[in-house]
Amino acid sequence: GLTAVMYTDTFQTAIMMIGAVIVTGYGFNEVGGYSNLQTKYMNSVPSVRNENTSCGLPKQDAFHLFLDPVDSDYPWPAIVLMSTIGAVWYWCCDQMIVQRSLAAKNISHAKGGSILTGYFKLLPIVLLIFPGMISRVLYPDDVACTDPTVCEAVCDNPVGCSNIAYPKLVLELLPYGLRGLLMVVMFSAVMSSLTSIFNSSSTIFTMDIWRRIRKEATQRELLVVGRVFVVFMCGVSVLWVPIIKSSSGGKLFTYMTAVEGYIAAPLGIVFLFSIFWTKTTEPAVFFGLIIANIVGGIRLVLEFVYPTPSCGEFDERPQILSKMNYLYFGVMLLFITASVIVVVSLLTSPRNPDELKGVTWWTRYGQETSGETIECTNSNVNNDITLGTQNRLEADTEDKEEKTACQKILTVLFGKTDVHQVEEFQVEKRRKFLLQGKNSSTLLNINAILLMVLIAFLTGYFS
């Protein structure tokens, strides 16, 4: 499944990049360049709005990255903390990223993929954000609507229609041929995300949950369970759409960052402590995550119960929602998680040296002597040979057995394999994976430095 997803993602990425560049070019040509965009954006006001409020008026700091720390939707102190510490959970712990990194041939390939992704992540400011702003300039009555009746008629969402900015630009601005190509691009983006998420969630459920319930599960059973779980996830996704539409004032990006901050961001703190502090204990991590997720879950439920009011309406929500920005709340969760981990770790027994082998930054290469390593390697080889022989004998025996019609159907649908054991990623293989040549290390480090310099320049330019 992962092989198909990675090939599909690579192909779809190329299509999306080409399509996004075309849309951006047409958009800037329509508004007359970046300087004209700045001027016209500040005048992009919907014709139907409440004149006694600021609803529908562009933000004065719309072309800046560091927004007001108190009154803005994205205060810069919270953005900085959540984009560094909070985002660690995604880049280092999320199943989609981890799965692809572990599928690399070695650490150099994994690092190279991460650095290339870092370069790609700089492109959305030009290929997504600016086209969205251009869409507001060209179609302010639709994209920037504030009147619930108008928004309901435009996008079937009374709280706002900012989510249609990019599709609106594609459908209204491009000629028919390119319009079809870009619709394919957007569907590719959706499919790329869905296939990655469904494949990763299926892997987590099958390998980490189902194998604990059914320890003797065969490979065929695991394959069937994984596919059934994908169908289940599709159903949940469809049922969750109305909640997304009505949450966070109808802003999809705000909804995504809010959920990640409440539920997932504490994983970044857990990862950093587990990797860099050898005194971190398992109970500390457990209670840190449990407490953080309970607190974050309460806030998330409150946001579902008390949705964000439309612009101009009186805010009657509890003060924890109306007075405390969701990003600041996410930062608070990070400090809660860190505090619990430190306190509980100091009150519980630390991990012994054997448990630390290969799992922290300081012990990532292990502590074994050369004799122990050879013995471990020989043992692994013997075990692999014995296991392989056993699997071949089982497969030969199965071929000779009479199969029922149901078994034949299952074989056609899900394959012939019936292995009861799954090969683990041995510590010896882990160490070999981490070894890196001098030339590749130098090349990757230079690119990492260039990437950080480029990020610093863009941050300063748009600050």
N, C-alpha and C positions, 0 to 999 in steps of 0.2 A: 504493500500500500504506500509506503513512504517513497519508494522509487518512482511510482506513477505521479505522486504529488509533486516531487521535486522537479521532474521533467516538465510537468504541466505548469508549475510556477515559473520556471525559467522561460518557457515559451510565452506565457501570458505577460510576464514582466516586460519582455521586449515589445509586445504589442501595446501595452499600456504606456510605455515610455514614448513610443512613436506617436500614439494618439494624443497624449497629453501635450507634447511639444506642438503638434498641429493646432490644438485648441488654444494654447497660449499665444501662438503666433497670430491667429485670426483675431483673438481678443484684443491684443495690444494694437494691432492694425486698426481695429474698429474705434478704439478710444484715442488713438494718436500717440501712443508711447507712455512710458512710466510717469513722466512729468505731468502730462494731461490727466492721467489716472488719478494722481494725487489731488488735482484741482477739482475734477468732476466728481470724485467720490464724496468729497465734503458737501457737494450740492445734491447728492442723490437722496431725495426725500420723497416718500410716497405722497400722492395727491390726497388720499383719505387718511387723516390722522387727527388726533386730539391736539389742537393748537395750544392748550393750556399746560401741556406736559412736554417732556423731551422725547416722547415715544416716536420712533421712526427717524430721529436725527442721528447722523453718523457720529461715532465717538471721535473726539478731538485728537486722541492719541492712537488712532487706528493704524498708523504706519510705524508704530514703535513696538519694540519687544518688551521693554520694561514699563509696565503699566502701573497706575496708581496703587500703592500698597493697601489702601483702605476701601475705596469706593468702586474699583474696577471689578469686572467679572473674573479676571485672571491676575490677581496681585502678584507683582514680581518676586517678593521674597518666597512666597509659597511655590511659585512656578520653579524657582531655582532649586529649592529643596526637593520638590516632588520630581523634578526632571533629572536629578542626580541620584539621590538616595532612594527615592520612591520608585524610580524607573528601573532600578537594578533588578527588581523581581522579574520584569519582562525579559530583559536581555540576558539574565543569568539563570533564571529559574523556570520561565515559561516553557511548557512542554514543546511547543512548536520550535523554539530556538534551540533548546537543549537537544532535542531529537536530531536536528540537522547538524549541530556541532559534533555530536557523537558519531554521526554517520560519515564524518570526514576521514580521510586516510590517515592524517596525523594532525598534531597541534598546529603546524604551519598552515595547513589548509583551513582549519577551523578559524584561526586568527585572521587569515586573509579574507575569508567570507565575512567575518564580523566587520573588518575595516571597510570592505567594499560596500557593505550595507550602510555603514556610517556615511560614506560619500553619497549614496543614494538618498539617505534621509535628509540631506540638505536641499534636495530638489523640490519637495512639496511647497516651499515658500514661493517658488516661481511657477510651478506647474499646477498647484492646487489653490493656494491662498489668493494669489493675484487674479487668476481667472474667476474665483468666487467674488472678489471685489469688483471686477469688470462686469460680472453679471448683475450686480446691484446697480452699477452705474447705468447699464443699458435697460434694465427692467426693474426700476425701483418699486413700482406699484405691486409687483408680484413677489419679488425676493424680500423686500423690506416692509411688507405689509404689517400693520399693527392692529387694524380693526378686525375683530374676530369674525365678523360676517364676510369680509373680503378674503381673509385667510382661509376660511372654510370653503369658499367658492374656488379659490386658486389651487389649494393643495390638500383639501379635506382635513386640515388641522387648524383649529381656531387659535392656537397659541403662537403660531408663527410658521413662515415658509422658507426660512433660511436654508433648510436642507435641500431645496430644489435648485439652488443657485447653479451648480455645475451642470446638471442635466438640462436646465433651462437654457444655458448658454450653448450647449451642444445642439439642441433641437431647433433653436431659433436662429443661430448665427451661421452654422455650417451648411454647405450645399448637400444635396441628397446623398451622394456617394460617401463623402466624409462623415456625414451624419450616421450612416449605417455602421461605418468602421468604428466611430467613437462609441456607439451604443454597444458594439461588441466589446470595446475596451472596458466600459463600465461593468458589463456583465462578467468580463474576465476578472476584474478586480473583486467582484462579489464572489465568484466561484473560487478564486484563489484563496480568499479568506475562509470561505466555508469548508473547502476541502482540507485545508490545513487544520482548522479548528476541529472538525469532525474526526479527522484521522488521529489527531493528538488526544482528544477526549476519549475516543474509542480505545486507544492504546492504554491510557491511564486506567480506565475501568476494567479492561480485560486483564492486563498484566498485574495491576496493583490491588485490585479488589476481587475480581472473579477467581483468580488463582489462589487467593487466600481462602475463599469459600469452597472451591473445588480444587483441592491440591492435586488430584489425579486427572485433571482435565487434559484431554488430548489436544493436539494442535488443531484438529478439525473443529472440535468444540469451541476452542478459543476463537477461531476464525468466524464461526457462526455467531457467537456471542458479540464479537466486535461489530459485525455488520448489522445485527439487530439493534445494537446500541446506537449506531449511526442513524438508523431510522427513528429511534426514540428522540435523539437530539434534534432531528429535523422537525418533528412535531412540536417539541418544546420551543424551538426558535420561532415557528409560525405563531404559536399562541402568545409569545412574548412581544410581538410587534406592537400591539395597541398600547402596552405599558411604555415602550420606548417612545412612541409618538407623543404621549401626554406628559412625559417626565422632563424635568430640567428646562421648562419653557419651550419644549419642542426642539431644542438644540442637541443634535446627535452627538457631537464631539463633547459637549459638556456632560451629557449622560455617561458616555464611555469613561471619561476621566474620573467622574464621581464614583462610579462603581469600582473602578480599579483602585482608587484611593482608599475606599472604605474596606474592601475585601482583600485585595492583592498586594498593595504596597507594603504591609508589614512583612511580607516574605522577603523583601529586599534587605530589611534590617536583620532578619534571621540568617540570610545567606552571608552577609558581611560578618556577623558575629561568629557563625560556624566556621568560616574560612580563616579568619584572622585572629580569633581569640580562642586559644586551645582550652581555656577553662569553661567554655560553654558546654552545658549539659543538655541531655535530651529532655528532662522535665522542664527546664527553663524555656526551651524552644516551644514545647507543647503548650505550656500555660501562657506564654507570650502571644502565640497565635490565637489561642482560644479567647483570651480576654480582648485582644484587638479586634477579632472578628465579631465578637458579641457586641462591643461598643459600635463598631462600624455598621453591623447589621441593624442595630436599633436606629441609627441615623438613616440608613437606606429605607427602612420600613416607614419611618416618619415622612420621608420625601415622597413615597408612594401614596401615603394617606393624605398628606398636605402638599399637593402639587404647587409648583411655582405659579403665582398669579400672573395674568396677562399684564402687559405694560399699562400703567395708569390705574390699575386696580389696587385697592388697599390690601396690604399684606397682613393677613390675620394668622399667619403660621406661628408656631412656637419660636421663641427667641433663638434657640439653638439652630434653627433653620434660617430665620430672617436676619439675624445679627452676625452669624459666624459663617464666613465663606467656606464652601465645601473643600477648597484646597487647604485652607488653614486647619480645618478639621482633620484632613488627611495627614498633615504635618504633626498634629497632636497625637494621632494614632502611632506615628513612627516613634515619638518619644515615649509613649506608653509601652509599646512593645520593647524598646531598648531597656527601659527601666525594669520591667518584669524579668527580662532575660538576665540582666546583671544581678538582681537581687536573688532570684531563684538559683542561679548558677553558684553564687557564693554560699548558699545554704545547702547545696547538695554536693554529693561526691563527684569529683572531676573524672573525666575519662582517663583510663590508663593508657600507657604508650602504645600497646597493641591496637587499641581501638582508634588511635589517631593516625595509624599508618595509611598514607595515601588519601586522606580526606581533608586535610587542612593545607594552607599555603606553606607552612613551615615543615610539614611532613609529607608533602605530595610525592616525593620520590621513594618514601619508605625508609626503613632502618635496617633491612635484612643484610646479613653478610653474604659474600659471594656463594658460600656453600649452601646456605639456606635457599638462595635464589635458584640455584641449579636443582636442588632437591624438589622445590616447589614446581619448577618447570617440568622436570621429568614426571612428576606425579600428575601434572595436568595433561601431559601428552598421553600417558598411560590411560588416564581416565577418558580422554577424548577417543582413543583407539577402542577401548572397551565399550564405550557408549555407542560409537559408530557401528561396531560389530553387532551389538545388541539390536540397534535400530534396523540394520539391514536384515537380520534374522526375523524380526517382527514383521517387517514389510513383506519378506518372502512368504512367511506363514499366512499373512493376511491375503496375499494374492491367491494362495491355494484354497482358501476358505470359500464356501458358497456364499454369495452376496444376495441379499433380498433386493426387491425393486426399490425400496426406500433408500437402502444403502448405496445403490447404483446412482440414484438421483443426487444424493449428497456428494458422491464422488465427482460427478459432473459439475456440480455447482461450486463446490468448495475445495476440490483437489483431493489428492490421494494420501497425503502425508498423515501419519497418525503417531507422531513422536510424543512421548509422555514427558520428556525432559526438555528444558530450554537452556542453552549454553549461557553461562554467566560471564560477565566481563571481568576476567581475572585481574588480580593486582599486578601481575607481571605484564600483562598486555596494557594495563593502564599506564605503567611506567614507560613502556616503549612508545605509547601514544604521546606522552609528554616530552619525549626527547626531540630536540630541535637543532638543526644545523646552523652554523654561524652565519652563512650567507643569507639564508632565508630569514633568520632572526633579525639581521641588520636591515634587510629590505622592508620587512614588516614594521619595524620600529620607526624607520624613516617615514613611511606612509602614515603611521599613527600620529607622529609629530606634525606632519603636514596637515592632516585632517583637523587636529586640534587648533593649529594656527588659522586655518580657514574658518573654523567655527568662531574663534575669537574675533576675527575680522568682521564676519557677518553680524555677530552680536554687537560689536561696537558701532557698525555702520547703521544698524536699525535700532540702536538703543534709544 
